[in-house]
Amino acid sequence: MRSALISGANKGLGLATARLLGQRGLRIWIGARSSAEGAAAAEELRGEGIDARHVTLDITSDASVAAAAARISDETGLDILINNAAI
């Protein structure tokens, strides 16, 4: 199964993109600065039958990006990256 990470995917266009890709069979990684909001978005998508997971991701923090990359690499790998986060 192919995996996609979408930064800023806990609401708005990021969440809509996650939903559309998930409906097409991709495993979705919800990247969000807020763990609570990211987890809620992933849960919402799982309720729709989408394989969605949350990863804490703050694109302004090198440590956060490295930790997210390591987790995704360890768990599923990554095929698609969509940078939707705004700073």
Biopython code that builds the backbone (N, CA, C, O; Angstrom):
import numpy as np
from Bio.PDB.StructureBuilder import StructureBuilder

atoms = [
    (1, "MET", "N", (0.839, -1.170, 0.000)),
    (1, "MET", "CA", (0.000, 0.000, 0.000)),
    (1, "MET", "C", (0.891, 1.243, 0.000)),
    (1, "MET", "O", (1.853, 1.330, 0.764)),
    (2, "ARG", "N", (0.564, 2.186, -0.852)),
    (2, "ARG", "CA", (1.323, 3.440, -0.893)),
    (2, "ARG", "C", (0.892, 4.351, 0.252)),
    (2, "ARG", "O", (-0.263, 4.340, 0.676)),
    (3, "SER", "N", (1.845, 5.138, 0.740)),
    (3, "SER", "CA", (1.601, 6.033, 1.869)),
    (3, "SER", "C", (1.843, 7.481, 1.461)),
    (3, "SER", "O", (2.733, 7.786, 0.668)),
    (4, "ALA", "N", (1.018, 8.367, 2.032)),
    (4, "ALA", "CA", (1.168, 9.799, 1.780)),
    (4, "ALA", "C", (1.196, 10.535, 3.112)),
    (4, "ALA", "O", (0.394, 10.258, 4.004)),
    (5, "LEU", "N", (2.125, 11.473, 3.236)),
    (5, "LEU", "CA", (2.181, 12.377, 4.379)),
    (5, "LEU", "C", (1.711, 13.739, 3.901)),
    (5, "LEU", "O", (2.211, 14.271, 2.910)),
    (6, "ILE", "N", (0.744, 14.295, 4.619)),
    (6, "ILE", "CA", (0.243, 15.619, 4.303)),
    (6, "ILE", "C", (0.465, 16.485, 5.537)),
    (6, "ILE", "O", (-0.098, 16.220, 6.598)),
    (7, "SER", "N", (1.279, 17.509, 5.396)),
    (7, "SER", "CA", (1.497, 18.412, 6.527)),
    (7, "SER", "C", (0.295, 19.343, 6.651)),
    (7, "SER", "O", (-0.324, 19.709, 5.652)),
    (8, "GLY", "N", (-0.027, 19.718, 7.876)),
    (8, "GLY", "CA", (-1.169, 20.591, 8.109)),
    (8, "GLY", "C", (-2.480, 19.953, 7.686)),
    (8, "GLY", "O", (-3.363, 20.633, 7.163)),
    (9, "ALA", "N", (-2.613, 18.648, 7.910)),
    (9, "ALA", "CA", (-3.769, 17.904, 7.405)),
    (9, "ALA", "C", (-4.872, 17.715, 8.433)),
    (9, "ALA", "O", (-5.773, 16.903, 8.222)),
    (10, "ASN", "N", (-4.822, 18.441, 9.535)),
    (10, "ASN", "CA", (-5.841, 18.251, 10.564)),
    (10, "ASN", "C", (-7.109, 19.064, 10.298)),
    (10, "ASN", "O", (-8.095, 18.921, 11.021)),
    (11, "LYS", "N", (-7.093, 19.928, 9.257)),
    (11, "LYS", "CA", (-8.293, 20.710, 8.933)),
    (11, "LYS", "C", (-8.171, 21.272, 7.517)),
    (11, "LYS", "O", (-7.119, 21.173, 6.885)),
    (12, "GLY", "N", (-9.237, 21.848, 7.044)),
    (12, "GLY", "CA", (-9.234, 22.560, 5.770)),
    (12, "GLY", "C", (-8.819, 21.740, 4.572)),
    (12, "GLY", "O", (-9.191, 20.575, 4.433)),
    (13, "LEU", "N", (-8.029, 22.378, 3.695)),
    (13, "LEU", "CA", (-7.612, 21.718, 2.458)),
    (13, "LEU", "C", (-6.753, 20.486, 2.711)),
    (13, "LEU", "O", (-6.829, 19.509, 1.966)),
    (14, "GLY", "N", (-5.937, 20.530, 3.761)),
    (14, "GLY", "CA", (-5.108, 19.371, 4.078)),
    (14, "GLY", "C", (-5.943, 18.158, 4.424)),
    (14, "GLY", "O", (-5.659, 17.056, 3.956)),
    (15, "LEU", "N", (-6.972, 18.344, 5.238)),
    (15, "LEU", "CA", (-7.855, 17.238, 5.607)),
    (15, "LEU", "C", (-8.646, 16.756, 4.395)),
    (15, "LEU", "O", (-8.836, 15.553, 4.216)),
    (16, "ALA", "N", (-9.104, 17.681, 3.569)),
    (16, "ALA", "CA", (-9.841, 17.294, 2.361)),
    (16, "ALA", "C", (-8.962, 16.477, 1.418)),
    (16, "ALA", "O", (-9.419, 15.500, 0.825)),
    (17, "THR", "N", (-7.707, 16.878, 1.285)),
    (17, "THR", "CA", (-6.765, 16.133, 0.444)),
    (17, "THR", "C", (-6.515, 14.748, 1.025)),
    (17, "THR", "O", (-6.476, 13.758, 0.294)),
    (18, "ALA", "N", (-6.347, 14.682, 2.334)),
    (18, "ALA", "CA", (-6.152, 13.393, 3.002)),
    (18, "ALA", "C", (-7.340, 12.473, 2.746)),
    (18, "ALA", "O", (-7.167, 11.290, 2.452)),
    (19, "ARG", "N", (-8.523, 13.012, 2.859)),
    (19, "ARG", "CA", (-9.739, 12.224, 2.642)),
    (19, "ARG", "C", (-9.792, 11.680, 1.204)),
    (19, "ARG", "O", (-10.059, 10.498, 0.991)),
    (20, "LEU", "N", (-9.536, 12.546, 0.236)),
    (20, "LEU", "CA", (-9.594, 12.118, -1.165)),
    (20, "LEU", "C", (-8.556, 11.044, -1.482)),
    (20, "LEU", "O", (-8.864, 10.057, -2.151)),
    (21, "LEU", "N", (-7.337, 11.236, -1.006)),
    (21, "LEU", "CA", (-6.303, 10.225, -1.261)),
    (21, "LEU", "C", (-6.612, 8.928, -0.524)),
    (21, "LEU", "O", (-6.401, 7.839, -1.056)),
    (22, "GLY", "N", (-7.111, 9.051, 0.699)),
    (22, "GLY", "CA", (-7.480, 7.862, 1.466)),
    (22, "GLY", "C", (-8.601, 7.082, 0.799)),
    (22, "GLY", "O", (-8.588, 5.852, 0.813)),
    (23, "GLN", "N", (-9.561, 7.772, 0.222)),
    (23, "GLN", "CA", (-10.659, 7.109, -0.486)),
    (23, "GLN", "C", (-10.165, 6.373, -1.721)),
    (23, "GLN", "O", (-10.838, 5.479, -2.233)),
    (24, "ARG", "N", (-8.996, 6.751, -2.191)),
    (24, "ARG", "CA", (-8.399, 6.097, -3.353)),
    (24, "ARG", "C", (-7.424, 4.992, -2.949)),
    (24, "ARG", "O", (-6.700, 4.456, -3.789)),
    (25, "GLY", "N", (-7.411, 4.659, -1.670)),
    (25, "GLY", "CA", (-6.655, 3.505, -1.211)),
    (25, "GLY", "C", (-5.268, 3.767, -0.661)),
    (25, "GLY", "O", (-4.534, 2.816, -0.393)),
    (26, "LEU", "N", (-4.882, 5.019, -0.484)),
    (26, "LEU", "CA", (-3.575, 5.298, 0.091)),
    (26, "LEU", "C", (-3.651, 5.297, 1.609)),
    (26, "LEU", "O", (-4.679, 5.643, 2.191)),
    (27, "ARG", "N", (-2.561, 4.906, 2.237)),
    (27, "ARG", "CA", (-2.413, 5.060, 3.693)),
    (27, "ARG", "C", (-2.045, 6.520, 3.926)),
    (27, "ARG", "O", (-1.138, 7.047, 3.282)),
    (28, "ILE", "N", (-2.740, 7.162, 4.834)),
    (28, "ILE", "CA", (-2.562, 8.594, 5.053)),
    (28, "ILE", "C", (-1.891, 8.858, 6.388)),
    (28, "ILE", "O", (-2.278, 8.307, 7.419)),
    (29, "TRP", "N", (-0.880, 9.708, 6.349)),
    (29, "TRP", "CA", (-0.247, 10.235, 7.550)),
    (29, "TRP", "C", (-0.707, 11.674, 7.695)),
    (29, "TRP", "O", (-0.438, 12.507, 6.829)),
    (30, "ILE", "N", (-1.396, 11.967, 8.780)),
    (30, "ILE", "CA", (-1.858, 13.311, 9.095)),
    (30, "ILE", "C", (-0.741, 14.009, 9.862)),
    (30, "ILE", "O", (-0.486, 13.679, 11.020)),
    (31, "GLY", "N", (-0.078, 14.963, 9.234)),
    (31, "GLY", "CA", (0.951, 15.738, 9.919)),
    (31, "GLY", "C", (0.315, 16.975, 10.533)),
    (31, "GLY", "O", (-0.316, 17.768, 9.835)),
    (32, "ALA", "N", (0.483, 17.139, 11.838)),
    (32, "ALA", "CA", (-0.100, 18.291, 12.524)),
    (32, "ALA", "C", (0.759, 18.677, 13.717)),
    (32, "ALA", "O", (1.334, 17.814, 14.380)),
    (33, "ARG", "N", (0.847, 19.982, 13.992)),
    (33, "ARG", "CA", (1.589, 20.451, 15.171)),
    (33, "ARG", "C", (0.907, 20.010, 16.455)),
    (33, "ARG", "O", (1.577, 19.647, 17.422)),
    (34, "SER", "N", (-0.404, 20.038, 16.473)),
    (34, "SER", "CA", (-1.168, 19.654, 17.658)),
    (34, "SER", "C", (-1.461, 18.161, 17.631)),
    (34, "SER", "O", (-2.142, 17.671, 16.730)),
    (35, "SER", "N", (-0.949, 17.447, 18.614)),
    (35, "SER", "CA", (-1.216, 16.001, 18.679)),
    (35, "SER", "C", (-2.703, 15.718, 18.799)),
    (35, "SER", "O", (-3.219, 14.802, 18.159)),
    (36, "ALA", "N", (-3.396, 16.505, 19.623)),
    (36, "ALA", "CA", (-4.833, 16.273, 19.828)),
    (36, "ALA", "C", (-5.617, 16.488, 18.540)),
    (36, "ALA", "O", (-6.475, 15.675, 18.193)),
    (37, "GLU", "N", (-5.330, 17.575, 17.829)),
    (37, "GLU", "CA", (-6.065, 17.853, 16.593)),
    (37, "GLU", "C", (-5.714, 16.854, 15.498)),
    (37, "GLU", "O", (-6.585, 16.437, 14.735)),
    (38, "GLY", "N", (-4.451, 16.471, 15.416)),
    (38, "GLY", "CA", (-4.037, 15.478, 14.425)),
    (38, "GLY", "C", (-4.663, 14.120, 14.694)),
    (38, "GLY", "O", (-5.121, 13.444, 13.773)),
    (39, "ALA", "N", (-4.680, 13.724, 15.964)),
    (39, "ALA", "CA", (-5.283, 12.440, 16.333)),
    (39, "ALA", "C", (-6.778, 12.448, 16.045)),
    (39, "ALA", "O", (-7.323, 11.444, 15.587)),
    (40, "ALA", "N", (-7.446, 13.561, 16.306)),
    (40, "ALA", "CA", (-8.885, 13.657, 16.029)),
    (40, "ALA", "C", (-9.164, 13.557, 14.530)),
    (40, "ALA", "O", (-10.125, 12.904, 14.122)),
    (41, "ALA", "N", (-8.332, 14.198, 13.706)),
    (41, "ALA", "CA", (-8.513, 14.125, 12.253)),
    (41, "ALA", "C", (-8.291, 12.705, 11.751)),
    (41, "ALA", "O", (-9.048, 12.221, 10.909)),
    (42, "ALA", "N", (-7.263, 12.033, 12.259)),
    (42, "ALA", "CA", (-6.997, 10.651, 11.854)),
    (42, "ALA", "C", (-8.154, 9.741, 12.272)),
    (42, "ALA", "O", (-8.560, 8.864, 11.511)),
    (43, "GLU", "N", (-8.677, 9.946, 13.465)),
    (43, "GLU", "CA", (-9.815, 9.152, 13.942)),
    (43, "GLU", "C", (-11.038, 9.375, 13.062)),
    (43, "GLU", "O", (-11.758, 8.430, 12.739)),
    (44, "GLU", "N", (-11.269, 10.620, 12.676)),
    (44, "GLU", "CA", (-12.394, 10.931, 11.787)),
    (44, "GLU", "C", (-12.272, 10.163, 10.473)),
    (44, "GLU", "O", (-13.249, 9.588, 9.993)),
    (45, "LEU", "N", (-11.077, 10.154, 9.895)),
    (45, "LEU", "CA", (-10.872, 9.446, 8.631)),
    (45, "LEU", "C", (-10.972, 7.935, 8.812)),
    (45, "LEU", "O", (-11.509, 7.245, 7.946)),
    (46, "ARG", "N", (-10.465, 7.419, 9.916)),
    (46, "ARG", "CA", (-10.597, 5.977, 10.169)),
    (46, "ARG", "C", (-12.067, 5.591, 10.271)),
    (46, "ARG", "O", (-12.456, 4.501, 9.849)),
    (47, "GLY", "N", (-12.890, 6.484, 10.831)),
    (47, "GLY", "CA", (-14.325, 6.239, 10.906)),
    (47, "GLY", "C", (-14.974, 6.146, 9.534)),
    (47, "GLY", "O", (-16.070, 5.601, 9.397)),
    (48, "GLU", "N", (-14.308, 6.673, 8.526)),
    (48, "GLU", "CA", (-14.788, 6.609, 7.145)),
    (48, "GLU", "C", (-14.147, 5.454, 6.376)),
    (48, "GLU", "O", (-14.327, 5.326, 5.165)),
    (49, "GLY", "N", (-13.399, 4.618, 7.092)),
    (49, "GLY", "CA", (-12.778, 3.457, 6.459)),
    (49, "GLY", "C", (-11.425, 3.726, 5.828)),
    (49, "GLY", "O", (-10.937, 2.909, 5.048)),
    (50, "ILE", "N", (-10.814, 4.849, 6.149)),
    (50, "ILE", "CA", (-9.519, 5.231, 5.583)),
    (50, "ILE", "C", (-8.413, 4.832, 6.558)),
    (50, "ILE", "O", (-8.543, 5.022, 7.767)),
    (51, "ASP", "N", (-7.327, 4.281, 6.024)),
    (51, "ASP", "CA", (-6.162, 3.937, 6.842)),
    (51, "ASP", "C", (-5.404, 5.230, 7.117)),
    (51, "ASP", "O", (-4.562, 5.650, 6.323)),
    (52, "ALA", "N", (-5.711, 5.854, 8.246)),
    (52, "ALA", "CA", (-5.120, 7.147, 8.592)),
    (52, "ALA", "C", (-4.399, 7.055, 9.923)),
    (52, "ALA", "O", (-4.862, 6.399, 10.856)),
    (53, "ARG", "N", (-3.263, 7.723, 9.995)),
    (53, "ARG", "CA", (-2.452, 7.769, 11.204)),
    (53, "ARG", "C", (-2.010, 9.211, 11.415)),
    (53, "ARG", "O", (-1.906, 9.993, 10.470)),
    (54, "HIS", "N", (-1.755, 9.541, 12.660)),
    (54, "HIS", "CA", (-1.277, 10.890, 12.971)),
    (54, "HIS", "C", (0.189, 10.849, 13.343)),
    (54, "HIS", "O", (0.661, 9.925, 14.005)),
    (55, "VAL", "N", (0.894, 11.871, 12.900)),
    (55, "VAL", "CA", (2.276, 12.068, 13.338)),
    (55, "VAL", "C", (2.428, 13.550, 13.686)),
    (55, "VAL", "O", (2.046, 14.427, 12.912)),
    (56, "THR", "N", (2.994, 13.809, 14.863)),
    (56, "THR", "CA", (3.234, 15.186, 15.263)),
    (56, "THR", "C", (4.314, 15.758, 14.355)),
    (56, "THR", "O", (5.386, 15.172, 14.199)),
    (57, "LEU", "N", (4.017, 16.913, 13.756)),
    (57, "LEU", "CA", (4.937, 17.487, 12.788)),
    (57, "LEU", "C", (4.831, 19.010, 12.812)),
    (57, "LEU", "O", (3.788, 19.586, 12.503)),
    (58, "ASP", "N", (5.923, 19.632, 13.182)),
    (58, "ASP", "CA", (6.042, 21.090, 13.127)),
    (58, "ASP", "C", (7.144, 21.383, 12.117)),
    (58, "ASP", "O", (8.321, 21.169, 12.404)),
    (59, "ILE", "N", (6.773, 21.868, 10.943)),
    (59, "ILE", "CA", (7.758, 22.040, 9.875)),
    (59, "ILE", "C", (8.799, 23.104, 10.169)),
    (59, "ILE", "O", (9.787, 23.216, 9.443)),
    (60, "THR", "N", (8.596, 23.890, 11.226)),
    (60, "THR", "CA", (9.598, 24.892, 11.602)),
    (60, "THR", "C", (10.643, 24.334, 12.566)),
    (60, "THR", "O", (11.557, 25.048, 12.977)),
    (61, "SER", "N", (10.507, 23.066, 12.921)),
    (61, "SER", "CA", (11.428, 22.432, 13.867)),
    (61, "SER", "C", (12.139, 21.256, 13.198)),
    (61, "SER", "O", (11.507, 20.261, 12.843)),
    (62, "ASP", "N", (13.452, 21.376, 13.030)),
    (62, "ASP", "CA", (14.224, 20.277, 12.434)),
    (62, "ASP", "C", (14.065, 18.990, 13.236)),
    (62, "ASP", "O", (13.974, 17.907, 12.658)),
    (63, "ALA", "N", (14.031, 19.100, 14.557)),
    (63, "ALA", "CA", (13.884, 17.908, 15.406)),
    (63, "ALA", "C", (12.525, 17.246, 15.177)),
    (63, "ALA", "O", (12.436, 16.019, 15.134)),
    (64, "SER", "N", (11.485, 18.034, 15.033)),
    (64, "SER", "CA", (10.153, 17.490, 14.788)),
    (64, "SER", "C", (10.090, 16.790, 13.433)),
    (64, "SER", "O", (9.518, 15.707, 13.312)),
    (65, "VAL", "N", (10.676, 17.410, 12.425)),
    (65, "VAL", "CA", (10.695, 16.814, 11.083)),
    (65, "VAL", "C", (11.472, 15.501, 11.106)),
    (65, "VAL", "O", (11.031, 14.511, 10.522)),
    (66, "ALA", "N", (12.613, 15.485, 11.772)),
    (66, "ALA", "CA", (13.427, 14.266, 11.851)),
    (66, "ALA", "C", (12.686, 13.154, 12.585)),
    (66, "ALA", "O", (12.722, 11.999, 12.163)),
    (67, "ALA", "N", (12.019, 13.497, 13.678)),
    (67, "ALA", "CA", (11.272, 12.489, 14.438)),
    (67, "ALA", "C", (10.121, 11.924, 13.611)),
    (67, "ALA", "O", (9.884, 10.716, 13.623)),
    (68, "ALA", "N", (9.411, 12.783, 12.897)),
    (68, "ALA", "CA", (8.308, 12.317, 12.053)),
    (68, "ALA", "C", (8.830, 11.419, 10.934)),
    (68, "ALA", "O", (8.245, 10.374, 10.645)),
    (69, "ALA", "N", (9.927, 11.827, 10.309)),
    (69, "ALA", "CA", (10.514, 11.029, 9.231)),
    (69, "ALA", "C", (10.948, 9.656, 9.735)),
    (69, "ALA", "O", (10.734, 8.650, 9.059)),
    (70, "ALA", "N", (11.550, 9.612, 10.908)),
    (70, "ALA", "CA", (11.994, 8.335, 11.467)),
    (70, "ALA", "C", (10.806, 7.423, 11.765)),
    (70, "ALA", "O", (10.850, 6.228, 11.473)),
    (71, "ARG", "N", (9.755, 7.979, 12.341)),
    (71, "ARG", "CA", (8.576, 7.158, 12.662)),
    (71, "ARG", "C", (7.938, 6.606, 11.404)),
    (71, "ARG", "O", (7.614, 5.421, 11.335)),
    (72, "ILE", "N", (7.758, 7.458, 10.415)),
    (72, "ILE", "CA", (7.121, 7.010, 9.172)),
    (72, "ILE", "C", (7.990, 5.968, 8.483)),
    (72, "ILE", "O", (7.479, 4.967, 7.981)),
    (73, "SER", "N", (9.282, 6.192, 8.455)),
    (73, "SER", "CA", (10.206, 5.240, 7.847)),
    (73, "SER", "C", (10.146, 3.890, 8.546)),
    (73, "SER", "O", (10.144, 2.847, 7.892)),
    (74, "ASP", "N", (10.096, 3.907, 9.863)),
    (74, "ASP", "CA", (10.045, 2.666, 10.642)),
    (74, "ASP", "C", (8.737, 1.915, 10.446)),
    (74, "ASP", "O", (8.734, 0.684, 10.409)),
    (75, "GLU", "N", (7.620, 2.637, 10.319)),
    (75, "GLU", "CA", (6.308, 1.995, 10.290)),
    (75, "GLU", "C", (5.815, 1.613, 8.893)),
    (75, "GLU", "O", (5.292, 0.514, 8.706)),
    (76, "THR", "N", (5.974, 2.494, 7.922)),
    (76, "THR", "CA", (5.351, 2.207, 6.622)),
    (76, "THR", "C", (6.179, 2.629, 5.427)),
    (76, "THR", "O", (5.986, 2.099, 4.333)),
    (77, "GLY", "N", (7.085, 3.556, 5.600)),
    (77, "GLY", "CA", (7.739, 4.169, 4.451)),
    (77, "GLY", "C", (6.840, 5.262, 3.891)),
    (77, "GLY", "O", (5.713, 5.453, 4.349)),
    (78, "LEU", "N", (7.352, 5.975, 2.899)),
    (78, "LEU", "CA", (6.620, 7.107, 2.349)),
    (78, "LEU", "C", (6.765, 7.152, 0.846)),
    (78, "LEU", "O", (7.870, 7.023, 0.318)),
    (79, "ASP", "N", (5.655, 7.334, 0.155)),
    (79, "ASP", "CA", (5.656, 7.438, -1.295)),
    (79, "ASP", "C", (5.353, 8.852, -1.782)),
    (79, "ASP", "O", (5.870, 9.290, -2.810)),
    (80, "ILE", "N", (4.508, 9.559, -1.031)),
    (80, "ILE", "CA", (4.051, 10.885, -1.459)),
    (80, "ILE", "C", (4.158, 11.848, -0.290)),
    (80, "ILE", "O", (3.787, 11.513, 0.835)),
    (81, "LEU", "N", (4.665, 13.045, -0.556)),
    (81, "LEU", "CA", (4.721, 14.114, 0.439)),
    (81, "LEU", "C", (3.997, 15.315, -0.124)),
    (81, "LEU", "O", (4.316, 15.790, -1.214)),
    (82, "ILE", "N", (3.011, 15.808, 0.628)),
    (82, "ILE", "CA", (2.304, 17.024, 0.250)),
    (82, "ILE", "C", (2.516, 18.029, 1.368)),
    (82, "ILE", "O", (2.054, 17.831, 2.492)),
    (83, "ASN", "N", (3.220, 19.111, 1.052)),
    (83, "ASN", "CA", (3.488, 20.143, 2.036)),
    (83, "ASN", "C", (2.365, 21.173, 1.979)),
    (83, "ASN", "O", (2.365, 22.079, 1.145)),
    (84, "ASN", "N", (1.419, 21.009, 2.883)),
    (84, "ASN", "CA", (0.268, 21.898, 2.970)),
    (84, "ASN", "C", (0.387, 22.880, 4.116)),
    (84, "ASN", "O", (-0.380, 23.841, 4.181)),
    (85, "ALA", "N", (1.327, 22.667, 5.021)),
    (85, "ALA", "CA", (1.461, 23.521, 6.208)),
    (85, "ALA", "C", (1.921, 24.917, 5.810)),
    (85, "ALA", "O", (2.775, 25.089, 4.940)),
    (86, "ALA", "N", (1.342, 25.887, 6.458)),
    (86, "ALA", "CA", (1.729, 27.275, 6.205)),
    (86, "ALA", "C", (2.431, 27.835, 7.425)),
    (86, "ALA", "O", (2.073, 27.511, 8.557)),
    (87, "ILE", "N", (3.422, 28.667, 7.201)),
    (87, "ILE", "CA", (4.099, 29.309, 8.314)),
    (87, "ILE", "C", (4.141, 30.805, 8.064)),
    (87, "ILE", "O", (4.672, 31.553, 8.884)),
]
sb = StructureBuilder()
sb.init_structure("model")
sb.init_model(0)
sb.init_chain("A")
sb.init_seg("    ")
for serial, (resi, resn, name, xyz) in enumerate(atoms, 1):
    if name == "N":
        sb.init_residue(resn, " ", resi, " ")
    sb.init_atom(name, np.array(xyz, "f"), 0.0, 1.0, " ", f" {name:<3s}", serial, name[0])
structure = sb.get_structure()
